[in-house]
Amino acid sequence: MSGHKTLTMIKPVAFGKNYTGKILAKITEAGFTISAMKMTKLTIVQAQAFYNVHKERPFYNDLVEFMSSGPIVAAVLEKENAVEEYRKVIGATNPENADKGTIRDLYGTSLQANAVHGSDSDENAEIEASFFFSQLERF
């Protein structure tokens, strides 16, 4: 059975371009409930820990540097089949390949600066949500 939660992060470039409100509006218009949210700035060590799954990949160091370059907004989103449904809302990882009207099409500027992160599985959604939020911070 598919889960009811996913995690998103509004990435530093999208945050810096003041797209946060527009992105959150797209998320809620798509029927998601925000059950936890915070603005923060990841340290290098925190970004390394969050993206540890990619540490052997060639883009890892650039990703860590980018994700620690400015503020982000992390949020736990809830909806039936949340991971799958959110992946539809955000579009392909590369904004050039994202369907028209998706978050990455509208607000992404490059493969790395693609506006938002979205969990890729129910298991990772829970791991990622727990990275940012204790159970006391979720509603």
N, C-alpha and C positions, 0 to 999 in steps of 0.2 A: 504494500500500500504506500502511495506517495505521501510525503510529509506535508505539513501545513506551514512550514517556515523556510525562509531563505535569508541570506544576509546580503546587503548591498553596502558599497562604499562609494560615495561621490568623491572622485579622485581630485588631486590638487589643482590641475588645470581647469577642470569644470567648476570647482569651487571658486578659484581665482577669477573666473570670468562671470561670476555671479549667476550661474545656472542652477544653483541649489534649489531655489523655489520652483523653478520650471520643472526640474527633474522630479521633485517630490510631488508636484501636481500631476505629472504623467503617471507616477506610481499609484497615487490614490485614485485617479480616474480609471485606472485599470482594475480597480476593485481590491487592492491590497490595503490591509490595516497595518499601521506602524505600531509595533508593540514595544519597541525600544529605539532610542536614537540619541546620538551624541556627536558633538564636534570635537575633534582632537587633532593632534599632530603626532604622527608616528615618529619615533626615534629610528635610527638605523637598525638598532638591535631589535626593536619591535617589528619593523618591516621584514627583517631577515627571518624572524620567528614565524610571522604570518605566512610568508611565501616560502617557507622551508621546503615544501613539497617540490618546488622548482629549482632548488639550489644547484643541481647538476646541469641545468639548462643554460645555454649561452646568454640568454637575456636576463638572467637572475640579478646580476649586480646593477644593471641599468634600471631594472624594475624596482629594486630596493631603494636606489638613489631617488628615483622619481617619486615613489610613494612616501618618502620621508621629506620631500622638498617643500611641502606646505600643508595647510590644514585639509582634513578630510571630514566627511560626515558619514558615520557608520550607522546602519539601521537594521533592525530585525523586521522583516515583513512577513505577514501572515495572509494566507489564502489557500484554498484547496489546490493541491499540486503546485505549491509555491515555486519550487525550483524551476520546473518546466515552464510554468506560466510567466515567471519573471524573465526567463531567457528569451521568450517571445517578445516581451516588452522592450528589452534592451537591444536586441538585434545581434548580429555577428560581431565577433571580437574586433575585426578590422572595420572601422566606420565606412570605408569604401565599399564593403560588401554587405553592409547592414540594410535591411528592408527600409523603405521610405517610411518616415514617421516614427521609427523606433528611437529610443534615447540616444544610442550611439550614432545613428544617422544624423540626428538633429544637433547633438552637442559634442560628439567626439571629434578630435582633430587629427589623430594618428592611431596606429595600432596600439602603442603604449598609452597615449593620452586619449583613451576611448570613453572618457566621461565617467563610467561606473564599473565597479566590480559586481559580479553576481556569482553566488555559489553554484558549483557544477554538479552537486549531488546532495541528497538528503543528509547523508553522513557528514559531508563537509559543511553543510549549512549549520548543523549543530556545533561542530568544532569551531567554525568561524564565529558564530554568534557568541559562544562561550569565551572566545578570545577577547571580545570587547565588553561583554555584559554578564554580570552575575545574575542569578535568578531573581534577586531583589530589585534589579533594574529593569526587569521585563514585566509588561502589563498585559 
